[in-house]
Amino acid sequence: MPWSNQNGGGGGPWGGGGGNNQGPWGQGPNRPRGGGGGNNGGPPDLEDIIRRGQDQLKNIIPGGFNGGVLVILAGVLVIFWLIQSIYTVQPDERGVELRFGKPKQEIAMPGLHFHIWPFETVEIVKVTEQQQNIGSKASSSSNSGLMLSGDQNIVNVQFSVLYTVSDPKSYLFNLENPAETLQQVSESAMREVVGRRPAQDIFRDNRQQIAAEVKSTIQTTMDHYGSGISVNAVAIEDAAPPREVADAFDEVQRAEQDEDRFVEEANQYANQKLGQARGQAAQNREEAAAYKDRVVKEAEGEAQRFVAIYDEYSKAPDVTRKRLFLETMENVLKNSKKIIIDEKQGVLPYLPLNEITRPQSQQGGTQ
């Protein structure tokens, strides 16, 4: 029901007049204080807003505004101290805490840690594999890679050392600059090993053996210094003569390659001829062995045949002797064109001597 129909005369539901700019509770609407010289429609006063804010802040902060500043300052200091006292160690890192500058025995493993700052501080060390380049192409202007080989040749060796930090405490406090020390030790070890060998070894022949010797020397020296560094590998990336004498070295390399090629061709030719000679010798031996077996077998067969004939001869010497004579004469005279006739019998006039002398094959063809 509208308020105008209640309490007779436009009053509100609680008996207050609804007119004359009054609200339902019998009072006029709230207006902003101040108003700039009595202008009720003007903007609010800024000083009045600040004053009311200060009053509210005094009611909220215990001890008033001055005491609250101290509390806020103390809270800020506590937060700052906590930020400085809490630190995080990543999975590839290790932390060493120092109390009044002296390292603790414990090593901070990966995770969230707390120490009492500023009495305690922490040093973070990366323990993943790292690489130290020596004489690399990036620093070709330096002479760190120039070395003198055992045969008095100058070579430019570019190599890298892969290492990890095995003892963070020793790595931080036993050496002033471990990375620089490692570089100097690596360069010195490579010069020592290369200086005992000819240049050809570092160029092509024995790079792996040289790298192994350099790694052992570096590790021994760094352990002697107590560096806390573990050398994983030494990789020789490149070994070449200086640019000033590179052409002469290339010519020598080409000559050596030609020499190797000629030697290889000579070895191939020698092996070919040697193989052919060995094959011919084997063939001759096989033929000789076959001829030997054939002759021996024939001789054994002739001997057996002679023995068999002799056995038959011993049984009937006269018959055997006559048979042998006839067979022998048959073999001797079978190709002869002469006809021998006994004088006692004479020659018959009709005897076909021409037909007798013809070969038997011709006689069979004419019949």
Buried (B, 14 or more C-beta within 10 A) or exposed (E): EEBEEBBEEBBBEEEBBBEEEBEBEEEEEEEEEBBEEEEEEEEEBEEEEEEEEEEEEBEEBEEEEEEBEEEEEEEEEEEEEEEEBEBEBEEEBBBBBBEEEEBBEEBBEBEEBEBEBEEBBBBBBBBEEBEBBBBBEEEEEEEBBBBEBBEEBBBBBBBBBBBBBEBBBBBBBBBEEBEEBBBBBBBBBBBEBBEEBBBBBBBEEBBEEBBBBBBBBBBEBBBEBEBBBBBBEBBBBEBBBBEEEEEEBEEBBEEEEEEEEEEEEEEEEEEEEEEEEEEEEEEEEEEEEEEEEEEEEEEEEEEEEEEEEEEEBEEEEEEBEEBEEEEEEEEEEEEEEEEEEEEEEEEEEEEEEEEEEEEEEEEEEEE
